[in-house]
Amino acid sequence: MKAIRTCSLKSSPENLAAAKRTEDRSTICPSSPAGSPLKRKKRTSESYLPDDCWEIIIKSSQINFNSLSLVSKQILSITNRLRFSLSVTDASRHYLPRLLKRFTNLTSLDLSRYNYLPNDLLCKISNFPLKKLTSLKLPVPTPFPADGLLAFCQTVTTLTSLTCSRASFVHSQLLPVAHCFPLLKHLDLSRPWYNLSQPVEDHINGISSLLSNSPYIQHLDLSHTNFLNDQHVAEFSLFLAHLVSINLTGCWKLTESALFSLVINCPSLSDIKMEYTTIGNESIGGGGREDSNSFAVVSPKVKSLCLARCQYLRDQNIILFASIFPNLEVLDLSYWKEVSEETVSKVLRCCTKIKHLNLSYTNVDDKSLHIISTSCCGLLQLLLESCMNVTENGVKHVVQNCKQLREINLRYIDQLNANVVSSMVLSRPSLRKIIAPLGFSLSDRKRKVFLQRHGCLVC
């Protein structure tokens, strides 16, 4: 009976076809146990992604590169290529050669937290051809590492940004830097350190030599260089034809005369920071009312002006600056106690494009806020911290009329009702951040509602 059945199976056309398919599969891909190298290879090839795709995925993720690099050699290689900045500390100095070999696409090198001999470190780094490096931060505070920079520039010629804050330097040390890095666009010489026994002229001559031989400087930070005066700035400005932004915060000897020199000699200037200077003081720097009255140049390219903490600032100074800079978008007058309704009105009549206005720690009141709300319809940010004359009425005017307002700071304003915050969130959909007055209590649930439903962070 079995023989007959077997014979009938063989003679069946359907079974013959099935047997043929089984034989073909066995020939092409012989059966192998689960987990065999062949099956693993097949799965790997099916899940393969090219490096370009992985780069896009890694760039868009928020995962730390160090953890990603442990996944596979492919991911390690990709993360190495995507590492563009490196910070060298005392602990990492022993591994520096390995790190520089590993990360070949570095564009930024931060040595500011390194406390050993900077000349030796720069000489060691010069042995590696960092062909894409554009930014270097030197250790602080430290004697200026002139010898190390000379060795460094032999292999790195692409540097466009140099930060040597809190450094001690003289004329003979800074002069070679200009020849080493002729492409400098960003230069930070802030908070220089010097001995009282050392002549100030050494520092001035050093800065002058560097600037005169760096024709492409666009962003210059000389903040807290407290020996600078108006005459120094006037001389420096002659070398800064391409200057876009300058920070002179804390240079307390400077007056409006320095500001005028920059405006006249730097046609591309857009951002000026002169916080904590003596603008308005006629007795310092040879400037004063005579210079102000005779100045008639209009500079439409200046978009940002910071005059915070200028205790000698006067109404006529601010009104004059508003007429000189009609396209201002950022204005910081914080800590100026003498601000008045009339001054605000005249300033905003000239500067109708203000988007960021800082009046914190001033005597601004509801009348001034009413003028602001009707004159600055495009206002994005208003900072009113510790403005004790502001009440709920003034804030409501701003929120109602400034339809693009995204941020407002009301901290330390005692006269505001805590409920004003809720009404602001509901009435002005554009708000993204509110710094609430003291005493404002908000449950975690309501804070979450404001953030998720209205997109406004209340803090």
C-alpha positions as CSV (number, residue, x, y, z in Angstrom):
1,M,0.0,0.0,0.0
2,K,2.9,2.3,0.8
3,A,4.6,1.6,-2.5
4,I,1.5,2.4,-4.4
5,R,1.0,5.7,-2.5
6,T,4.7,6.7,-3.0
7,C,4.4,6.0,-6.7
8,S,1.2,8.1,-6.9
9,L,2.9,11.0,-5.2
10,K,5.8,11.0,-7.6
11,S,3.6,10.9,-10.5
12,S,1.6,13.9,-9.3
13,P,2.5,17.0,-11.4
14,E,1.9,19.3,-8.3
15,N,4.3,17.4,-6.1
16,L,6.9,17.2,-8.9
17,A,6.8,21.0,-9.2
18,A,7.1,21.5,-5.4
19,A,10.1,19.1,-5.3
20,K,11.7,21.1,-8.1
21,R,11.4,24.4,-6.2
22,T,12.8,22.8,-3.0
23,E,15.8,21.5,-5.0
24,D,16.4,24.9,-6.6
25,R,16.4,26.6,-3.2
26,S,18.8,24.1,-1.7
27,T,21.2,24.7,-4.6
28,I,21.1,28.5,-4.4
29,C,21.1,28.9,-0.7
30,P,21.8,25.7,1.3
31,S,20.1,25.5,4.6
32,S,22.1,26.7,7.5
33,P,21.3,26.9,11.2
34,A,19.8,30.1,12.7
35,G,22.4,32.7,13.6
36,S,25.0,31.3,11.1
37,P,27.5,33.8,9.5
38,L,25.6,33.7,6.3
39,K,22.3,34.8,7.8
40,R,24.0,37.5,9.9
41,K,25.7,38.8,6.8
42,K,22.4,39.0,5.0
43,R,20.8,40.9,7.8
44,T,23.7,43.3,8.0
45,S,23.6,44.1,4.3
46,E,19.9,44.7,4.5
47,S,20.3,47.2,7.4
48,Y,23.3,49.1,5.9
49,L,23.1,52.9,5.6
50,P,25.7,55.0,3.8
51,D,27.8,57.4,5.9
52,D,26.0,60.4,4.5
53,C,22.7,59.2,5.9
54,W,24.3,58.4,9.3
55,E,25.8,61.9,9.3
56,I,22.4,63.5,8.9
57,I,20.9,61.3,11.6
58,I,23.7,62.0,14.1
59,K,23.6,65.8,13.4
60,S,19.9,65.9,14.0
61,S,20.1,63.9,17.2
62,Q,20.8,65.2,20.7
63,I,22.9,62.2,21.8
64,N,26.4,62.7,23.1
65,F,29.1,61.9,20.5
66,N,31.0,59.9,23.2
67,S,28.2,57.4,23.7
68,L,27.5,57.1,20.0
69,S,31.1,56.3,19.2
70,L,30.8,53.1,21.2
71,V,28.2,51.6,18.8
72,S,30.5,50.6,16.0
73,K,33.7,51.5,14.1
74,Q,31.6,53.0,11.4
75,I,29.8,55.3,13.8
76,L,33.1,56.1,15.6
77,S,34.6,57.2,12.2
78,I,31.6,59.4,11.5
79,T,31.5,61.1,14.9
80,N,35.2,61.8,14.6
81,R,34.6,63.6,11.3
82,L,31.7,65.6,12.9
83,R,33.7,66.9,15.8
84,F,34.6,70.5,15.0
85,S,35.6,71.9,18.4
86,L,37.9,70.7,21.1
87,S,38.6,72.1,24.6
88,V,41.9,71.3,26.1
89,T,42.2,71.1,29.9
90,D,45.0,70.2,32.3
91,A,43.6,66.7,32.6
92,S,43.4,66.1,28.8
93,R,46.9,67.4,28.0
94,H,48.4,63.9,28.1
95,Y,46.0,62.7,25.5
96,L,46.3,65.7,23.2
97,P,48.3,64.0,20.5
98,R,45.8,61.2,20.2
99,L,42.9,63.6,20.2
100,L,44.4,65.7,17.4
101,K,45.0,62.6,15.3
102,R,41.4,61.4,15.9
103,F,39.6,64.7,15.2
104,T,41.0,65.9,11.9
105,N,38.2,68.3,11.0
106,L,38.6,70.7,14.0
107,T,37.7,74.3,13.3
108,S,37.8,75.6,16.9
109,L,40.4,75.0,19.6
110,D,39.8,76.3,23.2
111,L,42.9,76.4,25.5
112,S,41.4,78.9,27.9
113,R,41.2,76.3,30.8
114,Y,44.8,75.1,30.3
115,N,47.1,76.2,33.2
116,Y,50.5,75.0,32.2
117,L,53.1,76.5,29.9
118,P,51.2,77.7,26.8
119,N,54.3,78.0,24.6
120,D,55.1,74.3,25.0
121,L,51.5,73.4,24.3
122,L,51.3,75.5,21.1
123,C,54.6,74.0,19.9
124,K,53.2,70.5,20.5
125,I,50.0,71.4,18.6
126,S,52.1,72.8,15.7
127,N,53.2,69.2,14.9
128,F,49.7,68.4,13.6
129,P,48.4,69.9,10.3
130,L,45.0,71.3,11.4
131,K,44.2,72.5,8.0
132,K,40.6,73.6,8.8
133,L,41.3,75.4,12.1
134,T,39.8,78.9,12.1
135,S,39.4,79.8,15.9
136,L,41.9,79.7,18.7
137,K,41.4,80.7,22.4
138,L,44.6,81.1,24.4
139,P,45.0,80.2,28.1
140,V,44.1,82.9,30.6
141,P,45.6,84.6,32.5
142,T,49.0,84.1,31.0
143,P,52.0,85.9,29.6
144,F,51.5,86.3,25.9
145,P,52.8,83.1,24.2
146,A,54.6,84.8,21.3
147,D,57.1,81.9,20.7
148,G,54.4,79.3,20.7
149,L,52.3,81.2,18.2
150,L,55.2,81.6,15.9
151,A,55.6,77.8,15.8
152,F,51.8,77.3,15.6
153,C,51.5,79.5,12.5
154,Q,54.0,77.4,10.6
155,T,51.3,74.7,10.1
156,V,48.1,76.6,10.8
157,T,47.5,79.4,8.3
158,T,43.7,79.5,8.2
159,L,43.1,81.2,11.6
160,T,40.4,84.0,11.4
161,S,39.5,84.2,15.1
162,L,42.0,84.8,18.0
163,T,41.0,85.2,21.7
164,C,43.7,86.3,24.1
165,S,41.7,87.8,26.9
166,R,43.5,88.7,30.2
167,A,46.9,88.4,28.5
168,S,50.0,90.4,29.2
169,F,51.7,91.6,26.1
170,V,54.0,94.3,24.7
171,H,54.6,95.8,21.3
172,S,57.4,93.3,20.3
173,Q,55.1,90.3,21.0
174,L,52.0,91.4,19.2
175,L,53.6,92.6,16.0
176,P,54.5,89.1,14.8
177,V,51.0,87.9,15.3
178,A,49.7,90.1,12.5
179,H,52.2,88.5,10.1
180,C,51.4,85.0,11.4
181,F,47.6,85.4,10.9
182,P,46.9,87.9,8.2
183,L,43.3,86.7,7.8
184,L,42.1,87.6,11.3
185,K,38.4,88.8,11.4
186,H,37.6,88.2,15.1
187,L,40.1,89.6,17.7
188,D,39.6,89.6,21.5
189,L,42.1,91.6,23.5
190,S,39.8,92.3,26.4
191,R,40.9,92.7,30.1
192,P,44.6,92.9,29.4
193,W,46.9,92.3,32.4
194,Y,49.9,94.4,33.0
195,N,52.3,95.5,35.7
196,L,52.0,99.0,37.0
197,S,55.7,99.3,36.5
198,Q,55.3,98.6,32.8
199,P,54.5,101.6,30.6
200,V,51.0,101.7,29.3
201,E,52.5,102.8,25.9
202,D,53.8,99.3,25.5
203,H,50.2,97.9,25.4
204,I,48.9,100.7,23.3
205,N,51.7,100.3,20.7
206,G,51.2,96.6,20.7
207,I,47.4,96.9,20.0
208,S,48.1,99.6,17.3
209,S,50.7,97.4,15.6
210,L,48.4,94.4,15.5
211,L,45.4,96.4,14.2
212,S,47.4,98.2,11.6
213,N,48.6,94.9,10.1
214,S,45.3,93.2,10.3
215,P,43.2,94.8,7.5
216,Y,40.3,92.3,7.7
217,I,39.2,92.8,11.3
218,Q,35.4,92.8,11.6
219,H,34.8,92.0,15.3
220,L,37.0,93.6,17.9
221,D,36.7,93.2,21.7
222,L,38.7,95.7,23.8
223,S,36.4,95.7,26.8
224,H,37.8,96.6,30.2
225,T,41.0,98.0,28.6
226,N,40.8,100.8,31.1
227,F,43.8,102.7,30.0
228,L,42.2,103.5,26.6
229,N,41.2,107.1,25.9
230,D,39.5,108.9,23.1
231,Q,42.7,109.6,21.2
232,H,43.7,106.0,21.2
233,V,40.3,104.9,19.8
234,A,40.6,107.6,17.1
235,E,43.9,106.3,16.0
236,F,42.8,102.6,16.1
237,S,39.7,103.5,14.0
238,L,41.9,104.5,11.1
239,F,42.9,100.9,10.6
240,L,39.4,99.4,10.9
241,A,37.7,100.0,7.6
242,H,35.9,96.6,7.7
243,L,34.9,96.8,11.4
244,V,31.3,95.5,12.0
245,S,31.2,95.3,15.8
246,I,33.2,96.6,18.7
247,N,33.0,96.1,22.4
248,L,34.4,99.0,24.6
249,T,32.5,98.1,27.8
250,G,34.4,99.2,30.9
251,C,36.7,101.6,29.1
252,W,35.8,104.3,31.6
253,K,37.9,107.1,30.0
254,L,36.0,107.1,26.7
255,T,33.4,109.7,25.9
256,E,31.2,110.4,22.9
257,S,34.3,111.6,21.0
258,A,35.5,108.0,20.7
259,L,32.0,107.0,19.4
260,F,32.1,109.8,16.8
261,S,35.6,108.6,15.6
262,L,34.4,105.1,15.1
263,V,31.3,106.3,13.2
264,I,33.4,108.5,10.8
265,N,36.2,106.0,10.1
266,C,34.4,102.7,10.2
267,P,31.6,102.8,7.5
268,S,30.6,99.2,8.0
269,L,30.1,99.5,11.8
270,S,26.8,97.9,13.0
271,D,27.1,97.0,16.6
272,I,28.6,99.3,19.3
273,K,28.9,98.5,23.0
274,M,30.1,101.3,25.2
275,E,28.6,100.3,28.6
276,Y,30.1,101.8,31.7
277,T,31.9,104.6,29.9
278,T,31.9,108.4,30.6
279,I,29.8,109.5,27.6
280,G,28.3,112.9,28.5
281,N,31.2,113.9,30.7
282,E,32.8,117.0,29.1
283,S,36.0,116.9,31.3
284,I,37.4,113.6,30.1
285,G,38.8,112.8,26.7
286,G,38.5,116.2,25.2
287,G,35.0,115.5,23.9
288,G,31.8,117.0,25.2
289,R,29.1,119.4,24.1
290,E,31.2,121.1,21.4
291,D,31.9,117.8,19.6
292,S,28.2,116.8,20.0
293,N,26.9,120.0,18.5
294,S,29.2,120.0,15.5
295,F,28.6,116.4,14.6
296,A,26.2,115.9,11.7
297,V,27.1,112.5,10.2
298,V,24.3,110.0,9.8
299,S,25.2,106.3,10.0
300,P,22.3,104.2,8.8
301,K,24.3,100.9,9.2
302,V,24.4,101.0,13.0
303,K,21.7,98.7,14.3
304,S,22.8,98.0,17.9
305,L,23.9,100.5,20.6
306,C,24.6,99.7,24.2
307,L,25.0,102.6,26.6
308,A,24.1,100.9,29.9
309,R,25.5,102.1,33.2
310,C,26.8,105.4,31.6
311,Q,26.2,107.7,34.6
312,Y,27.1,110.9,32.8
313,L,24.7,110.3,30.0
314,R,22.4,113.2,29.3
315,D,19.1,113.7,27.3
316,Q,20.9,115.6,24.6
317,N,23.4,112.8,24.1
318,I,20.6,110.2,23.6
319,I,18.6,112.4,21.3
320,L,21.7,113.2,19.2
321,F,22.5,109.5,18.9
322,A,19.0,108.7,17.8
323,S,19.3,111.2,15.0
324,I,22.7,109.7,14.0
325,F,21.5,106.1,14.0
326,P,18.0,106.2,12.6
327,N,18.0,102.4,11.8
328,L,18.6,101.2,15.4
329,E,17.0,97.9,16.2
330,V,18.7,97.3,19.6
331,L,19.0,100.0,22.2
332,D,20.2,99.4,25.8
333,L,19.9,102.4,28.2
334,S,19.6,100.3,31.4
335,Y,20.7,101.9,34.7
336,W,20.2,105.4,33.3
337,K,18.2,107.1,36.0
338,E,17.5,110.3,34.1
339,V,15.4,108.9,31.3
340,S,12.2,111.0,30.8
341,E,9.0,110.8,28.8
342,E,10.1,113.6,26.5
343,T,13.5,111.9,25.8
344,V,11.8,108.6,25.0
345,S,9.4,110.3,22.7
346,K,12.1,112.1,20.7
347,V,14.3,109.0,20.5
348,L,11.5,106.8,19.2
349,R,10.4,109.5,16.7
350,C,13.8,109.1,15.1
351,C,14.3,105.3,15.6
352,T,11.1,103.7,14.5
353,K,12.7,100.2,13.9
354,I,13.5,99.4,17.5
355,K,13.0,95.7,18.2
356,H,14.9,95.2,21.4
357,L,14.7,97.8,24.1
358,N,16.3,97.6,27.5
359,L,15.2,100.2,30.1
360,S,15.8,98.1,33.2
361,Y,16.7,100.0,36.4
362,T,15.5,103.4,35.0
363,N,12.8,105.8,36.0
364,V,10.6,104.9,33.0
365,D,6.8,105.2,33.8
366,D,3.4,104.4,32.3
367,K,3.5,107.5,30.1
368,S,6.8,106.4,28.6
369,L,5.4,102.9,28.0
370,H,2.4,104.4,26.3
371,I,4.7,106.2,23.9
372,I,6.7,103.0,23.4
373,S,3.6,101.0,22.6
374,T,2.4,103.4,19.9
375,S,5.8,104.1,18.4
376,C,7.4,100.6,18.4
377,C,4.7,98.3,16.9
378,G,7.4,95.9,15.8
379,L,8.9,95.6,19.3
380,L,10.1,92.0,20.1
381,Q,11.8,92.4,23.5
382,L,11.2,94.8,26.3
383,L,13.2,94.7,29.5
384,L,11.8,96.6,32.5
385,E,13.5,94.9,35.4
386,S,13.3,97.0,38.6
387,C,11.3,99.9,36.9
388,M,9.5,101.0,40.1
389,N,7.3,103.6,38.3
390,V,5.6,101.1,36.0
391,T,2.1,99.8,36.8
392,E,-0.3,97.4,35.3
393,N,-1.8,100.1,33.0
394,G,1.5,100.7,31.3
395,V,2.2,97.0,30.7
396,K,-1.3,96.6,29.3
397,H,-0.7,99.3,26.7
398,V,2.5,97.6,25.6
399,V,0.9,94.1,25.4
400,Q,-2.1,95.5,23.5
401,N,-0.3,97.5,20.9
402,C,3.0,95.6,20.3
403,K,1.5,92.7,18.4
404,Q,4.8,91.0,17.8
405,L,6.1,91.1,21.3
406,R,8.0,87.9,22.3
407,E,9.7,88.7,25.6
408,I,9.1,91.0,28.5
409,N,10.9,91.3,31.8
410,L,8.9,92.5,34.8
411,R,11.1,91.3,37.6
412,Y,11.3,93.5,40.8
413,I,8.3,95.7,39.8
414,D,6.4,95.9,43.1
415,Q,3.3,97.7,41.8
416,L,2.3,95.0,39.4
417,N,-0.6,92.6,40.3
418,A,0.5,89.0,40.0
419,N,-2.6,88.3,37.8
420,V,-1.3,90.5,35.1
421,V,0.9,87.6,33.8
422,S,-2.1,85.4,33.1
423,S,-3.9,88.1,31.2
424,M,-0.8,88.8,29.1
425,V,-0.4,85.2,28.1
426,L,-4.0,85.0,27.0
427,S,-4.2,88.4,25.2
428,R,-0.9,88.4,23.3
429,P,-0.3,85.1,21.4
430,S,3.1,86.1,20.2
431,L,4.6,86.1,23.7
432,R,7.2,83.4,24.2
433,K,8.8,84.4,27.5
434,I,7.7,86.4,30.6
435,I,9.9,87.1,33.5
436,A,7.3,87.6,36.2
437,P,7.4,90.1,39.1
438,L,8.3,88.9,42.6
439,G,5.4,87.4,44.5
440,F,3.9,85.8,41.4
441,S,3.1,82.2,42.2
442,L,2.3,79.7,39.5
443,S,1.5,76.0,39.9
444,D,3.5,73.5,37.8
445,R,0.2,72.5,36.1
446,K,-0.6,76.1,35.0
447,R,3.0,76.7,34.0
448,K,2.8,73.6,31.8
449,V,-0.5,74.8,30.3
450,F,1.1,78.2,29.4
451,L,4.0,76.5,27.8
452,Q,2.3,73.7,25.9
453,R,-1.0,75.4,24.9
454,H,0.3,79.0,24.4
455,G,4.0,78.4,23.8
456,C,5.0,80.9,26.5
457,L,7.6,80.2,29.2
458,V,6.8,82.0,32.5
459,C,9.7,82.2,34.9
